[in-house]
């Protein structure tokens, strides 16, 4: 990295923590993951040193994280995936092992060690823009651009590496999908230990307790933020009453069937249509939601055009792979991917499912999902309790510029056609919507970006006097 490009990195670092001069410059080769947008997930290059703004909650430009004092690795699914984790002046710096891929959750903590906020680090050599799939326009003219794999997946096809993470509806933190098949007895216990749990590790490589063994009832938004590794399930309460058939009346606790004691239909942007503070997707991407006319983002998938792969247990449609990777059960947090059953999965949609008009008598609340299974229910939109753990596939966030705060709006840089125009000599850094540096160059007065793949980018331009300006642009 040359002298001018170091100035770009330093300027973006200073902007991310709220002002130049408030912290030392980052390592020279560090990648600024939050340069385009802060988020609850970042795609991280294996074998890299990366940093991100740890003072912002999700993509919010205003919701701040105060009293941060240290960084902690909550879990990683590959031993020694995160080889170093540090916190300094509102920034978390992570070093990932060379040649290793996997997922991790890291957090900023206060002086007492309490988790204040957490982030999913998706460590893989993956550029989502390079393989994204854009649907045909529906009757309302709406299109969605999907990633070609599930959130957290290490591959776009095949077996378990393509399964990725599971999520409770409206929650920002992921849980590993089943890493193997499950075998369940009649009493719902696992036979021969076949619980499908992925082995998780702390930063020293020690094995952590299984997700199902640390799951708990009685969740809330505050508890979920403080305990990102805890799956909050719905417990059952015997009311002591009997119904007209003499059977005991058992009710959900909470009655809504949600993982939290309070519910909100817009927790994943299904009401506003905008990316939310609890959205679990990386910069430039968000949870898919129905369009303004109520059309599902998965209407382009049709059973008649689907091919079921019996070898790996998943559906192929329009060249896109949707694995049957199971779920985590809403009443326990345990995995469900039967060894001898029909592989299945559900793909969450950020739009709430229709609830009863009489919530006093029928209080269950739902999230919408798309069913993946080899049968008549394939591609049928459904609804399930929000505490269920299911898969998620991100779509491009066309409004990602609305919350930019890691860089400043430029007045000295203009976009004309496929060219960036500026005064004099300058160092150029082009950053993709995923936060990756696409290219670095030196130019005089203009820079032609026509060679870039279609997508949303940020150009950081540093002049010879060290001043830096930036501009968001779309390569169509």
C-alpha positions as CSV (number, residue, x, y, z in Angstrom):
1,X,0.0,0.0,0.0
2,X,1.5,3.3,-1.1
3,X,1.6,6.6,0.9
4,X,-1.6,8.0,-0.6
5,X,-3.5,4.8,-0.1
6,X,-2.4,4.7,3.6
7,X,-4.0,8.2,3.9
8,X,-7.3,6.7,2.4
9,X,-7.3,3.9,5.0
10,X,-6.5,6.4,7.8
11,X,-9.2,8.7,6.8
12,X,-11.8,6.0,6.6
13,X,-10.6,4.7,10.0
14,X,-11.0,8.1,11.5
15,X,-14.5,8.6,10.0
16,X,-15.6,5.2,11.3
17,X,-14.8,6.1,14.9
18,X,-16.3,9.6,14.6
19,X,-13.6,12.0,13.8
20,X,-10.0,12.3,12.5
21,X,-7.2,12.2,15.1
22,X,-9.2,10.3,17.7
23,X,-7.2,7.1,17.3
24,X,-4.1,5.8,15.8
25,X,-4.1,4.7,12.1
26,X,-5.0,1.1,11.4
27,X,-2.5,-1.5,10.3
28,X,-1.3,-0.5,6.8
29,X,-3.0,-3.5,5.1
30,X,-6.1,-3.6,7.2
31,X,-9.5,-3.8,5.4
32,X,-12.2,-1.4,6.5
33,X,-15.3,-3.7,6.6
34,X,-17.7,-0.8,7.5
35,X,-16.4,1.7,4.9
36,X,-19.6,1.4,2.9
37,X,-22.1,0.8,5.7
38,X,-22.1,-0.5,9.2
39,X,-24.0,-3.7,9.6
40,X,-24.5,-6.7,12.0
41,X,-22.5,-9.0,9.6
42,X,-19.4,-8.6,7.6
43,X,-17.9,-10.8,4.9
44,X,-14.2,-11.2,5.8
45,X,-11.4,-12.4,3.6
46,X,-9.5,-15.4,5.0
47,X,-6.0,-14.6,6.1
48,X,-6.6,-10.9,6.4
49,X,-6.5,-8.1,9.0
50,X,-9.9,-6.3,9.1
51,X,-11.5,-3.6,11.2
52,X,-14.9,-2.2,11.6
53,X,-16.8,0.5,13.5
54,X,-17.9,-0.9,16.8
55,X,-19.8,2.2,18.0
56,X,-22.9,1.7,15.9
57,X,-25.8,-0.7,16.3
58,X,-26.5,-2.4,13.0
59,X,-26.9,0.0,10.1
60,X,-28.2,2.9,12.3
61,X,-26.4,6.2,11.9
62,X,-27.7,7.3,15.4
63,X,-28.0,4.3,17.7
64,X,-24.6,4.2,19.4
65,X,-22.8,1.7,21.6
66,X,-21.4,3.4,24.6
67,X,-18.9,2.3,27.2
68,X,-17.1,-0.2,25.0
69,X,-13.9,-1.5,26.7
70,X,-12.9,-4.8,25.0
71,X,-13.6,-7.3,22.3
72,X,-14.6,-10.9,22.8
73,X,-15.0,-13.9,20.5
74,X,-18.4,-15.4,21.4
75,X,-17.9,-18.5,19.2
76,X,-16.3,-19.7,16.0
77,X,-17.1,-22.9,14.0
78,X,-13.6,-23.5,12.8
79,X,-10.8,-23.8,15.3
80,X,-8.4,-20.8,15.3
81,X,-10.4,-19.1,12.6
82,X,-10.0,-15.8,14.4
83,X,-6.4,-15.7,15.5
84,X,-6.5,-12.3,17.1
85,X,-9.2,-9.9,18.2
86,X,-8.6,-6.4,19.6
87,X,-10.7,-3.3,20.6
88,X,-9.3,0.2,20.4
89,X,-11.1,3.5,20.5
90,X,-14.4,2.3,19.1
91,X,-13.0,-0.1,16.5
92,X,-12.6,-3.9,16.5
93,X,-9.7,-5.3,14.7
94,X,-9.8,-9.0,13.7
95,X,-7.1,-11.2,12.2
96,X,-8.3,-14.3,10.4
97,X,-6.2,-17.4,9.8
98,X,-4.8,-18.0,6.3
99,X,-6.6,-20.8,4.4
100,X,-9.4,-21.1,7.0
101,X,-13.0,-20.4,6.3
102,X,-16.0,-20.4,8.7
103,X,-18.3,-18.3,10.8
104,X,-17.7,-16.4,14.0
105,X,-19.6,-14.1,16.3
106,X,-17.6,-11.3,18.0
107,X,-18.8,-8.7,20.5
108,X,-17.8,-5.4,22.2
109,X,-18.0,-5.6,26.0
110,X,-18.0,-3.0,28.8
111,X,-15.4,-2.9,31.5
112,X,-17.3,-5.6,33.5
113,X,-17.2,-8.0,30.5
114,X,-20.9,-7.6,29.6
115,X,-21.8,-7.9,25.9
116,X,-23.0,-4.6,24.5
117,X,-23.5,-5.6,20.9
118,X,-22.3,-8.4,18.6
119,X,-21.4,-9.1,14.9
120,X,-21.3,-12.1,12.7
121,X,-18.1,-12.5,10.8
122,X,-18.6,-14.6,7.7
123,X,-15.1,-15.6,6.8
124,X,-15.0,-16.8,3.2
125,X,-13.5,-16.0,-0.2
126,X,-16.9,-14.8,-1.6
127,X,-17.9,-11.7,-3.5
128,X,-21.8,-11.8,-3.5
129,X,-22.0,-9.3,-6.3
130,X,-20.1,-11.5,-8.7
131,X,-22.6,-14.4,-8.6
132,X,-25.9,-12.6,-7.6
133,X,-29.1,-13.6,-9.2
134,X,-31.7,-10.9,-10.2
135,X,-35.3,-12.1,-10.6
136,X,-37.5,-11.1,-13.5
137,X,-39.9,-8.3,-12.7
138,X,-43.2,-9.3,-11.3
139,X,-46.6,-7.8,-12.1
140,X,-45.8,-4.8,-10.0
141,X,-42.4,-4.3,-11.7
142,X,-40.5,-5.4,-8.6
143,X,-37.2,-7.3,-8.9
144,X,-35.0,-8.8,-6.2
145,X,-31.3,-9.5,-6.5
146,X,-30.4,-12.5,-4.3
147,X,-27.1,-13.9,-3.1
148,X,-26.4,-17.3,-4.6
149,X,-26.1,-19.0,-1.2
150,X,-27.5,-19.0,2.3
151,X,-26.2,-16.5,4.9
152,X,-23.1,-18.1,6.4
153,X,-22.6,-20.7,3.7
154,X,-19.1,-21.7,2.6
155,X,-20.4,-23.0,-0.8
156,X,-23.2,-22.3,-3.3
157,X,-24.0,-26.0,-3.9
158,X,-23.5,-29.4,-2.4
159,X,-24.0,-30.7,1.1
160,X,-23.3,-29.3,4.6
161,X,-20.9,-26.5,3.6
162,X,-23.8,-24.9,1.7
163,X,-26.2,-25.0,4.6
164,X,-25.0,-21.8,6.3
165,X,-26.6,-20.3,9.4
166,X,-30.1,-20.4,11.0
167,X,-32.0,-17.4,12.5
168,X,-34.9,-16.7,14.7
169,X,-37.2,-14.3,13.0
170,X,-36.3,-10.7,13.7
171,X,-33.1,-11.5,15.5
172,X,-29.7,-10.3,14.3
173,X,-27.4,-13.1,15.5
174,X,-27.0,-16.5,13.8
175,X,-26.9,-20.0,15.0
176,X,-25.1,-22.9,13.1
177,X,-27.4,-25.1,10.9
178,X,-27.2,-28.8,11.5
179,X,-23.7,-30.1,10.7
180,X,-24.9,-33.7,10.4
181,X,-28.2,-35.6,10.4
182,X,-30.2,-36.0,13.5
183,X,-31.8,-39.1,14.9
184,X,-34.7,-38.5,17.4
185,X,-36.5,-40.9,19.7
186,X,-40.2,-40.8,20.5
187,X,-39.5,-38.7,23.5
188,X,-37.6,-36.2,21.4
189,X,-34.3,-37.2,22.8
190,X,-31.4,-37.9,20.4
191,X,-30.3,-41.4,19.7
192,X,-26.6,-42.2,19.9
193,X,-25.8,-38.5,20.3
194,X,-27.0,-37.7,16.8
195,X,-28.0,-34.1,17.5
196,X,-26.4,-32.5,14.4
197,X,-24.7,-29.9,16.5
198,X,-21.7,-28.1,15.0
199,X,-18.6,-28.0,17.2
200,X,-18.0,-24.5,18.4
201,X,-14.8,-23.0,19.9
202,X,-13.5,-20.1,21.9
203,X,-10.5,-18.1,20.8
204,X,-8.1,-20.5,22.3
205,X,-9.6,-23.5,20.5
206,X,-11.5,-24.9,23.5
207,X,-14.8,-26.6,22.7
208,X,-17.9,-24.6,23.8
209,X,-21.2,-25.9,25.1
210,X,-23.7,-26.9,22.4
211,X,-26.4,-24.4,21.3
212,X,-29.2,-26.8,22.4
213,X,-27.6,-27.2,25.8
214,X,-27.5,-23.5,26.5
215,X,-30.9,-22.6,25.1
216,X,-33.3,-20.9,27.5
217,X,-36.9,-19.7,27.9
218,X,-38.0,-16.2,28.7
219,X,-36.2,-14.2,26.0
220,X,-36.3,-10.5,25.4
221,X,-34.6,-8.1,22.9
222,X,-32.3,-6.9,25.7
223,X,-31.4,-10.5,26.7
224,X,-30.7,-11.4,23.0
225,X,-28.3,-8.5,22.7
226,X,-26.5,-9.5,25.9
227,X,-26.4,-13.2,25.1
228,X,-26.0,-13.7,21.3
229,X,-25.2,-17.4,21.7
230,X,-28.4,-18.2,23.6
231,X,-31.3,-19.6,21.6
232,X,-34.5,-18.3,23.3
233,X,-37.2,-20.9,23.0
234,X,-41.0,-21.0,23.7
235,X,-41.8,-23.0,26.9
236,X,-45.1,-24.6,27.6
237,X,-47.3,-23.8,30.6
238,X,-50.0,-26.0,32.0
239,X,-52.9,-23.7,33.0
240,X,-54.5,-26.3,35.3
241,X,-57.6,-26.2,33.2
242,X,-59.1,-28.8,30.9
243,X,-60.9,-28.4,27.5
244,X,-64.2,-29.8,26.5
245,X,-62.6,-33.2,25.9
246,X,-61.0,-33.3,29.3
247,X,-57.5,-32.7,28.0
248,X,-55.2,-30.3,29.8
249,X,-55.0,-26.8,28.4
250,X,-51.3,-26.1,27.6
251,X,-50.3,-22.6,26.4
252,X,-47.2,-21.1,24.9
253,X,-45.0,-18.9,27.0
254,X,-44.8,-16.2,25.7
255,X,-48.3,-16.6,24.3
256,X,-47.1,-15.0,21.0
257,X,-44.8,-17.9,20.3
258,X,-42.0,-15.3,19.7
259,X,-38.5,-15.6,21.1
260,X,-39.0,-12.3,22.8
261,X,-41.5,-11.1,25.4
262,X,-42.4,-8.2,23.1
263,X,-43.0,-8.4,19.4
264,X,-42.6,-6.1,16.4
265,X,-43.6,-6.7,12.8
266,X,-40.9,-4.4,11.5
267,X,-38.0,-6.0,13.3
268,X,-36.6,-7.1,9.9
269,X,-38.0,-4.2,7.8
270,X,-41.2,-6.0,6.7
271,X,-43.4,-2.9,7.4
272,X,-41.1,0.0,6.5
273,X,-39.4,-1.8,3.6
274,X,-36.0,-0.5,4.8
275,X,-33.1,-2.4,6.3
276,X,-33.5,-2.4,10.1
277,X,-31.1,-2.2,13.0
278,X,-31.6,-5.9,13.7
279,X,-31.0,-7.0,10.1
280,X,-28.4,-9.8,10.1
281,X,-27.1,-9.2,6.6
282,X,-23.8,-7.6,5.5
283,X,-23.4,-4.1,4.0
284,X,-25.3,-3.6,0.8
285,X,-27.6,-6.6,1.6
286,X,-30.8,-7.2,3.6
287,X,-33.5,-9.6,4.6
288,X,-36.0,-10.1,1.7
289,X,-39.4,-8.7,2.3
290,X,-42.7,-8.6,0.3
291,X,-43.0,-5.6,-2.0
292,X,-45.5,-2.8,-1.5
293,X,-48.3,-4.9,-3.2
294,X,-47.7,-7.8,-0.9
295,X,-45.9,-10.0,-3.5
296,X,-43.5,-12.5,-2.1
297,X,-39.8,-12.2,-3.1
298,X,-39.8,-15.9,-3.9
299,X,-42.6,-15.9,-6.5
300,X,-40.1,-16.6,-9.2
301,X,-39.6,-20.1,-7.8
302,X,-42.0,-22.7,-9.3
303,X,-42.4,-26.3,-8.6
304,X,-42.7,-27.1,-12.3
305,X,-39.2,-25.7,-12.9
306,X,-37.5,-27.2,-9.9
307,X,-35.0,-30.1,-9.9
308,X,-34.6,-32.0,-6.7
309,X,-31.0,-33.2,-6.0
310,X,-31.5,-36.5,-4.1
311,X,-27.7,-36.8,-3.5
312,X,-27.3,-33.7,-1.4
313,X,-31.0,-33.1,-0.5
314,X,-31.9,-29.7,-2.0
315,X,-33.7,-27.9,-4.8
316,X,-32.2,-26.3,-7.9
317,X,-34.2,-23.5,-9.6
318,X,-33.0,-21.0,-12.2
319,X,-29.5,-22.3,-11.5
320,X,-29.8,-21.4,-7.8
321,X,-29.2,-24.0,-5.1
322,X,-31.5,-24.2,-2.0
323,X,-30.3,-26.9,0.4
324,X,-32.7,-28.8,2.7
325,X,-30.6,-28.0,5.8
326,X,-33.2,-28.4,8.6
327,X,-34.3,-26.1,11.4
328,X,-33.8,-25.4,15.1
329,X,-37.0,-26.3,16.9
330,X,-38.9,-23.4,18.5
331,X,-39.5,-25.3,21.8
332,X,-35.9,-26.3,22.5
333,X,-33.4,-24.8,20.1
334,X,-32.4,-28.4,19.1
335,X,-31.6,-29.3,15.5
336,X,-34.0,-31.1,13.2
337,X,-32.6,-32.8,10.1
338,X,-33.8,-36.4,10.2
339,X,-31.4,-39.0,8.9
340,X,-34.1,-41.1,7.5
341,X,-36.6,-38.4,6.6
342,X,-37.1,-36.0,3.7
343,X,-34.5,-33.1,3.9
344,X,-36.3,-29.8,4.2
345,X,-35.7,-26.1,5.2
346,X,-37.5,-22.9,5.5
347,X,-36.2,-19.6,4.1
348,X,-37.3,-16.7,6.2
349,X,-38.9,-13.6,4.7
350,X,-38.9,-10.4,6.8
351,X,-42.6,-9.8,6.4
352,X,-44.9,-10.9,9.2
353,X,-47.3,-13.7,8.7
354,X,-51.0,-13.1,9.1
355,X,-52.2,-13.5,12.7
356,X,-55.6,-14.1,14.0
357,X,-58.1,-11.2,14.3
358,X,-58.7,-12.4,17.8
359,X,-55.3,-12.2,19.4
360,X,-56.7,-12.5,22.9
361,X,-57.9,-16.1,22.1
362,X,-55.3,-16.9,19.4
363,X,-52.2,-14.9,20.3
364,X,-49.6,-16.6,18.1
365,X,-47.6,-14.3,15.9
366,X,-45.8,-15.5,12.8
367,X,-43.0,-14.7,10.3
368,X,-43.4,-15.7,6.6
369,X,-41.0,-18.2,5.0
370,X,-40.6,-20.2,1.8
371,X,-40.6,-24.0,2.1
372,X,-37.9,-26.1,0.6
373,X,-38.8,-29.8,0.5
374,X,-39.2,-32.5,-2.1
375,X,-42.9,-32.6,-2.3
376,X,-46.1,-30.6,-2.9
377,X,-45.2,-28.0,-0.3
378,X,-42.0,-27.0,-2.1
379,X,-42.0,-23.3,-2.9
380,X,-45.2,-22.7,-1.0
381,X,-45.1,-19.6,1.2
382,X,-46.0,-20.4,4.7
383,X,-45.8,-18.9,8.2
384,X,-44.2,-20.2,11.4
385,X,-43.6,-19.1,15.0
386,X,-40.9,-16.4,15.1
387,X,-38.9,-18.4,17.6
388,X,-38.2,-21.1,15.0
389,X,-34.7,-21.3,13.7
390,X,-34.6,-21.2,9.9
391,X,-32.4,-20.3,7.0
392,X,-32.0,-16.9,5.3
393,X,-30.9,-15.7,1.9
394,X,-30.0,-12.0,1.5
395,X,-31.1,-9.6,-1.3
396,X,-29.4,-6.5,-2.4
397,X,-30.2,-3.4,-0.5
398,X,-30.8,-0.8,-3.1
399,X,-31.0,1.9,-0.4
400,X,-27.7,1.1,1.2
401,X,-26.5,4.7,0.7
402,X,-29.3,6.0,3.1
403,X,-27.3,5.1,6.2
404,X,-23.7,5.8,5.0
405,X,-21.7,7.3,7.8
406,X,-18.3,5.7,7.5
407,X,-17.5,8.1,4.7
408,X,-18.4,11.6,3.9
409,X,-20.5,12.9,1.0
410,X,-18.2,14.3,-1.6
411,X,-18.4,17.7,-3.3
412,X,-15.1,17.5,-5.1
413,X,-15.9,14.2,-6.8
414,X,-18.5,13.9,-9.5
415,X,-19.8,10.9,-11.5
416,X,-20.3,11.4,-15.2
417,X,-21.3,8.4,-17.2
418,X,-18.8,5.7,-16.3
419,X,-16.1,8.2,-15.1
420,X,-15.2,9.7,-11.8
421,X,-14.2,13.4,-12.2
422,X,-12.1,15.3,-9.7
423,X,-9.4,18.0,-9.6
424,X,-5.7,17.1,-10.1
425,X,-3.8,14.0,-9.2
426,X,-5.4,11.6,-6.7
427,X,-5.3,8.1,-5.3
428,X,-8.5,6.1,-6.0
429,X,-9.9,3.3,-3.8
430,X,-13.0,1.5,-5.1
431,X,-15.0,-0.4,-2.4
432,X,-17.8,-2.8,-3.2
433,X,-21.1,-3.0,-1.4
434,X,-19.8,-6.0,0.6
435,X,-17.0,-3.7,2.0
436,X,-14.2,-5.3,-0.1
437,X,-11.6,-3.2,-1.8
438,X,-12.1,-3.8,-5.5
439,X,-9.2,-1.8,-6.8
440,X,-6.7,0.9,-6.0
441,X,-5.3,3.2,-8.6
442,X,-3.6,6.6,-9.2
443,X,-5.2,9.0,-11.8
444,X,-5.3,12.5,-13.0
445,X,-8.7,14.3,-13.2
446,X,-10.7,11.3,-14.3
447,X,-11.0,7.6,-13.6
448,X,-13.0,5.3,-15.8
449,X,-14.9,2.6,-13.8
450,X,-16.5,0.9,-16.8
451,X,-14.6,-2.3,-16.2
452,X,-16.4,-2.9,-12.9
453,X,-19.2,-5.5,-12.6
454,X,-22.7,-4.1,-12.1
455,X,-23.3,-3.1,-8.5
456,X,-23.1,-0.4,-5.9
457,X,-19.7,1.1,-5.0
458,X,-18.0,3.8,-3.0
459,X,-15.0,5.7,-4.4
460,X,-12.6,7.2,-1.9
461,X,-10.5,9.8,-3.6
462,X,-7.4,11.2,-1.8
463,X,-5.6,14.2,-3.3
464,X,-1.9,15.0,-3.1
465,X,-2.6,17.3,-0.2
466,X,-4.0,14.5,1.8
467,X,-7.7,15.6,1.7
468,X,-10.2,12.8,1.1
469,X,-13.6,12.9,-0.5
470,X,-15.9,10.0,-1.4
471,X,-18.9,9.3,-3.5
472,X,-21.4,6.5,-3.9
473,X,-22.1,5.3,-7.4
474,X,-23.9,2.5,-9.3
475,X,-22.3,0.6,-12.1
476,X,-25.3,-0.5,-14.3
